[in-house]
Amino acid sequence: MQISSSFLALALGLTTAVNAASIAQPNRRAADTSFQKPVLGYNTYNAIGCQPTEKFAHEQINTMQKDGYLAAGYDLFSIDCGWQENNIHRNSSAGNAIPQNLTSFPAGMQALGQYAISRGFRYGLYSDAGYRSCLPTAISDEVGSLGYENEDAAQFASWNVSYLKYDNCYASGPTPADSAPLSPRKDFITRYSPMTTALRSRGIMGELVCQWGLGYITNAGYIEGPVAWTGNISTSFRMAGDISDNWGAVNRIINQAIYVANTDMTGPGHHGDGDLLEVGNGGMSFAEEQSHFAFWSMIKSALMMSTDLTKLSSEEQKLLTNSKLIDINQDDLGKPVKLVQRYTNDHDLFAGPLSNGDMAVLAINQMNSTRSLSIDFSDLNITKANVEDLISGYTGSGASSYSANIDGHAPIALRLSNIVKSTKAPPSVDWIDATSGTRSGDANIQVCSACPGGKKVGYIGNGTNNSLTFDNLKVNSANATILFDYLNCDVTVTSSTNMRTGSISVNGGEPVDVSFPISGYNWDASITHNYRVALSGFKPGSSNSINITSTSGYAPDVSRIGIIA
């Protein structure tokens, strides 16, 4: 490892059995009783689906206490779906609340809560803001809480529950067709708010609105993401659809989390949730698990382990109890890292502020091969800083860059301190409106209220005949970073990447594919500004051209591009 540069201020503004004795045991973190910070804990779903048992829960609680997870801060133990009896009838002898599955939990859910709490944990449960609870392998007969919020909240309170994961299945009815509504809806606020009121009136403050990142249709007909409408309802919200145990799913969620961070609408008491951790479940390499955990930590997502903890490798346990990354996650400022620049198919660079003036920095290797990856601190508007590698443990002082050899899909996770900011004035930018470009095929001009010029060009791509070309561009060097103001509101829950790809050619040269993550939910108003794209093939002077199209679906809608002087 070797300590081996001015970033635009406007861009940063955007965009096997474990030997427990070998694991460092940090001091126990203080409980966050008001849920101002992302929760740290355990949820049963990724390990055992909707078939949890009392025996399995006891094993996980005991392992968390014994192997250092509780001491590291993981103090919430939560049962997901399956604790309810598979019975469409409510329990009239318990105030008409949800009946318990006493086959899987013979001592009952109150006893399980007591078991967890007696060992130093807080207790969490699951329900659904619909007629039935989610059940992925069959049609559910487990009742949801819709219309019975007070009855169920009273039962939760009697069991000393402090946190509820509140799901979104069967929102419109109990039929199989209602099981997983995946379209934007008008009823999210009216459907989720009653449970919030019922919980808070009984002292239950922690709540995850688990609506899979779906859009809310406002009274004015606009679509908003959950970051915009959950602030008065829950302490956290799901940013995207359910995670799967693979690298593609992690990147899909990253692409949606980028938009959430850019809204500047999260912070203490209102955090985006990337879904449960997949560390230990076998579908990813350890390097991919490192990136997954590091990004969740720095985006200020909940860190909810969800695997059989008795089977983790020692390196996975060390990753999950990495106190340096957990410190970033639990930082008092509560601000997620933002995307600084994406080098498509190469690496992503993120950075964000910490409460004491330090900076969290994350680079994710998007190449599936071992390589040396460097971070030039001038790209962060920093002249020099002290650096700590939060994974390797390396520390150095007065550095202007940092390099490391890392595996494919692995991260570099840094904490910078004693930062000396660059005193250079930001360079000027020559903005060119997309409407001044040459359009071909179906590419057309559309109204855009959020666009600086009030208009944008859409229907670019989906075939090379549909393109947008900028001519007579003045560029000072062969390689240049071009700024894009764009819109991509093509939000998907599970089946896609949450990005669009633009095929960009400079001066008629070989086109390169450029990834454009989600910008939001509203094609008229959700715009990403100052998205940095590194391109080459320019000629110094004013005779350059950029052509944008796409052969893999549509490219994003473009408002304007900026040439850095």
Order of alpha helices (4+ residues) and beta strands (2+ residues): alpha-beta-alpha-alpha-alpha-beta-alpha-beta-alpha-beta-alpha-beta-beta-beta-alpha-beta-alpha-beta-alpha-beta-alpha-alpha-beta-beta-beta-beta-beta-beta-beta-beta-beta-beta-beta-beta-beta-beta-beta-beta-beta-beta-beta
